[in-house]
Amino acid sequence: TLNKNNLTELKSFGQPPPAVINVVAGVLVLLSPPNKIPKDRGWKAGKLLMAKVDQFLDSLINYDKENIHESNLKAIEPFLANPEFDAEFVKSKSLAAAGLCAWVINIITFYKVFCDVEPKRMALAQANADLAAAQEKLTSIKAKIKELDDNLAELTASFEKATADKLRCQQEA
C-alpha cells in the first residue's frame, strides 16, 4: 500500500535492491513532464523525487491518468516488459516499492482501457445528443400534426354544417 510511513521507509534505504530502484525509476518516468524524461533514473534521482513524502504521495494520488504523454508511455514500456517489474516479486524486497510497482502497472492499464473506452463514451454522448434533438423534433412534428388534425376537424364540421344548411335551403325552395 502507498502511505507516508511506507514511502518514508523506502526513501531511507541506503542502497536498495535493483528491483526497487527499477520501480522508482518507473515512477520517475511517469511523473516526468512530457518529453523531459530524465536520463538519470538512478536511486539518487528517485530519492530526490521522494524528498517531500507528502508532496510525492499527493502527486501519485492526483496523477492525471487520463492524459499520459506518448513519450512517457514509450519510456515506461521497457519497465513493464521486465518480468521483475511485478508487485508480487517486488513485495519480497520492499512493501512500499511493491505498492509503487502496482501503481505504475495500474495507471498504465487504466490508461489503455480509458483510451479504448473514451471514444465509445464520446460516441454515446453524441448519440444521446442526436436522440434528444430527434425526439424534440418529433414532439414538435406531433404538435403540428395535432394542430392540423384539430383544424381539419373544425373545417370538416364547418363544411358538414354548410352542406346541411345548403340541403335544407334547397329542400325549402
N, C-alpha and C positions, 0 to 999 in steps of 0.2 A: 504494500500500500504506500501511497505517497502522502507523507505527513512531515511536519517540521522536524520531529525527532529523527526519523529515518534519514532524511536528507542531511541533517547536521552530522549524523554518524558517517554517512557516505563521504561527506566533504572532509571529514577528519582523517580519512585514510592517507597514509604516507605514500605508499606505492601499492595501489590496488592490483588485483589480477587483471590480465589482458581483457577478459570478457567484460569486466566492469568499465574499464577505460573505453572499450568499444561501444558500450551502451551510452556512456556520457557523450562520446563523440557523435553518436547518432542523434542524441537530443540537441547537441550543439548545432548540427546540420539543420534540423527542423526549425530551431529558434533563430537561425541566422536570417538577416534580411535577404530578399531575393537578389540573386546574382552577386552576393557578397559572402559566400561560404568560405570560412577561413581555411587556409592551408594547414595551419597548426591545429590539430584536433586532439592534442595530447592531454595528459592528466592536468597539466598546469592550466591550460585553456579551460578545461572542464571545471576545475576548482574556482577559476575566476568567474565562470558563468554562475556557479552556485554560491558566490561570495555572500550575497544577501539572500539567505534562505527564504524569507517571507516573499521577497520580490520574485525569486526564482519559482517558488510554488505558485504564486499568482500568475506568472507568465505561462505556466503549464495549464492551470485551470482555465484561463481566459484565452487560450491559444485559438487563433482563427482557423479552425479545422475545415472550413468550407472553402478557403482560398489559399491553397498551398501552391507556391510558385513552381513552375516547371523545373527550374534549376535546383530547387530544394528536393523535388521528387527524384530527379536524376541522381543527385548526390546521396540520397538515402538508400537507393536500390542495392548497392553492394553490401550494405549493412544487413538488409532484410534477406539477402541471398545467403548470408553466412549462417550455417547450421547452429553455431554457438549463440546467435542472436535470438535467444529463446528465453522467455521469462522463467520457465522451469529450470533450465540449465543455469541461468544466472543466479537464481534463488540460492543455490548452494554457495555462491561467492558473497552475495550481499542481498538482503531483503529489499533495501531501497533501490538498488540497481535493477532488481527484478521488476519492481513497480515502474521504474522509468522505461525499462525494456517493453513491458506490456503497454505502457502509454504510447510509445513510438509505434508499435505494431498496430494498436487500436486506432490511433489517429490516421494512419495510412489506410487501414481497412475502411474506416468511416469515410474518408475522402473518396476512395474508389467507389463505394456504394453511393455516396452523395452525387458523384459525377454521373453515375448511371441513372439515378432516380430524379435528379433535378430537372432534366429536360422533360421527363414524363410529368413531373409536378407542374411545370410551366405549361405544358400542353393541356393538362387538366384544367388549369386556371383559365386558359384561353377558351377551351371548350365550354366551360361553365359560363364565361362571359358571353360567348356566342349563343348559348342556350337561353340565357337571360334576355338577350336582345331579341331573339326569335320569339320567345314567349311574350315579351312586351308587344312585339309587332302583331302576334296572333290575337292578343287581348284587344288591341286597337282595331284589328280587322273584324273581330267578333262584335265589337261595339258598333262598328259601322254597318255590319250586316243586320244587327238588331234594329238599328235606326231605319235602315232601308225597308226591313220587313214591316216595322210599325207604320212607316209612310205608305207602303203598299197596301196594308190592311185598311188604312184610313182612306186611301184613294179608291180601293175596291168597294168599301162601304158607301162612299160618296157616289161612285158610279152606279152601284146597285140601287141606291135611293133615287138617283136621277132617272135611271131606266124605269123604275117602278112608277115614278111621277109621270114620265112620258106615256107609259102604257095607260095609266089612269086617265090622263088628259085625252088620249086617243079614244078610249072607251066612252068618255063623257061626250065627245064630239060626234 
